[in-house]
Amino acid sequence: MKSLRHGKILEIISKYDVETQEELTEYLRSEGFAVTQATVSRDIKALRLIKIAAQPEGGENKYKYAVNKTGDDNSNVPEAKFRTILGHALVSVDYAGNLVVIKTYAGMAQASAAAIDSMNIDNILGTVAGDDTILIVMRIESEASEFVRKIEKLTK
């Protein structure tokens, strides 16, 4: 359940400018997660989320939660999150040409796509997620086949 919640948190912060733990708690509750502020606080720490400046509205200084892309402890934090989330969600992965198709359990595709997006892989032109399927557009076919091998290796 924790990995599902972590995936949903990544999805929420990628869609919305979440400023507080309470706000994140409410988003999670609206998505069907029975969480407390203390649980959300632990999740924020586990995901190593940081606060960054949001686009100011009317001159107000606002901050929002974001993924720490620097990985301040020299670990590959996005890859670890990707491995955890996709490890629980993956049904199958394959490619055709420069397109990669990932099948997940129902309701897991968007969280998995958010984890992939957080990795900032240069060869990925874009991802599109439905309920149980992710379409990833790579630059060239060899990058697609390499990405499929990487996913298979990370999720074993």
C-alpha positions in Angstrom: 0.0 0.0 0.0 2.9 2.3 0.8 4.2 2.1 -2.8 0.8 2.9 -4.2 0.5 5.9 -1.9 4.0 7.0 -2.8 3.1 6.8 -6.5 0.0 8.8 -5.9 2.0 11.4 -4.1 4.3 11.8 -7.0 1.4 12.0 -9.4 -0.3 14.7 -7.2 2.7 16.9 -6.8 3.3 16.7 -10.6 -0.2 17.9 -11.3 -0.8 20.4 -8.5 1.1 23.1 -6.6 0.9 21.4 -3.2 2.1 23.8 -0.5 1.4 22.0 2.8 1.3 18.5 4.3 -2.4 19.1 5.1 -3.1 19.9 1.5 -1.4 16.8 0.4 -3.3 14.8 3.0 -6.6 16.1 1.6 -5.6 15.2 -2.0 -4.7 11.7 -0.9 -8.0 11.3 1.0 -9.9 12.5 -2.0 -8.2 9.7 -3.9 -9.3 7.1 -1.4 -6.2 6.8 0.8 -7.0 6.8 4.6 -3.9 8.8 5.8 -3.0 11.1 8.6 -0.7 14.1 8.5 1.9 12.0 10.3 1.8 9.4 7.6 2.1 12.0 4.9 5.1 13.6 6.8 6.9 10.2 6.8 6.1 9.7 3.1 7.5 13.1 2.3 10.7 12.2 4.1 10.9 8.8 2.5 10.4 10.2 -1.0 12.9 13.0 -0.1 10.6 15.7 -1.4 11.7 19.3 -1.2 9.9 22.6 -1.4 10.7 24.9 -4.3 9.4 28.3 -5.3 6.1 28.1 -7.2 4.9 30.6 -9.8 3.9 33.6 -7.8 0.3 34.8 -8.1 -0.2 38.5 -7.5 3.3 38.9 -6.1 2.9 36.3 -3.3 5.9 34.1 -2.5 4.6 30.5 -2.6 6.3 27.2 -2.3 5.3 23.7 -3.5 6.5 20.1 -3.0 8.8 18.7 -5.7 11.1 15.7 -6.3 14.7 16.4 -5.2 16.5 15.8 -8.5 19.9 16.3 -7.1 19.9 13.2 -4.9 22.0 14.9 -2.1 23.3 11.6 -0.8 24.7 10.5 -4.1 22.1 7.8 -4.5 19.8 7.6 -7.5 16.6 8.6 -5.7 14.4 8.8 -8.8 15.6 5.4 -9.9 14.9 3.9 -6.5 11.4 5.3 -6.5 10.9 4.0 -10.1 12.0 0.5 -9.1 9.7 0.5 -6.1 6.6 1.8 -7.9 7.0 -0.1 -11.1 8.2 -3.2 -9.3 4.7 -3.5 -7.8 2.8 -2.2 -10.8 4.4 -3.9 -13.9 2.5 -6.5 -15.8 4.5 -6.4 -19.0 6.8 -4.2 -21.1 7.6 -4.3 -24.8 8.5 -2.0 -27.7 7.9 -1.5 -31.4 10.1 0.9 -33.2 10.7 3.9 -31.0 7.6 3.3 -28.9 7.6 1.5 -25.5 4.4 0.1 -24.0 4.2 -0.7 -20.4 1.1 -2.5 -19.0 0.4 -2.1 -15.3 -2.2 -3.2 -12.9 -5.4 -1.2 -13.1 -5.0 2.3 -11.6 -1.2 2.2 -11.5 -0.2 3.6 -14.9 -0.3 7.3 -13.9 1.8 6.9 -10.8 4.3 4.7 -12.7 4.5 7.3 -15.5 5.1 10.1 -12.9 8.0 8.0 -11.5 9.4 7.6 -15.1 9.1 11.3 -15.7 10.9 12.1 -12.5 14.0 10.3 -13.8 14.4 13.0 -16.5 15.7 10.6 -19.1 17.0 12.6 -22.1 16.0 10.0 -24.6 12.3 10.0 -23.7 10.4 12.5 -25.8 7.2 12.0 -23.8 4.9 9.7 -21.8 1.2 9.2 -21.9 -0.6 7.2 -19.2 -4.0 5.8 -19.0 -5.4 3.6 -16.3 -3.3 0.5 -16.9 -1.1 1.4 -19.9 1.8 3.8 -20.4 3.0 4.8 -23.9 6.6 6.1 -24.0 8.0 7.8 -27.1 11.8 7.4 -27.4 14.0 9.2 -30.0 15.1 6.1 -31.8 14.5 2.3 -31.7 17.8 1.3 -30.1 17.0 3.6 -27.1 13.6 1.9 -26.8 15.1 -1.6 -26.7 17.7 -0.4 -24.2 15.0 1.2 -22.0 12.9 -2.0 -22.0 16.0 -4.0 -20.9 16.6 -1.5 -18.1 13.0 -1.8 -16.9 13.2 -5.6 -16.9 16.5 -5.5 -15.0 15.3 -3.0 -12.4 12.0 -4.8 -11.7 13.4 -8.3 -11.3 
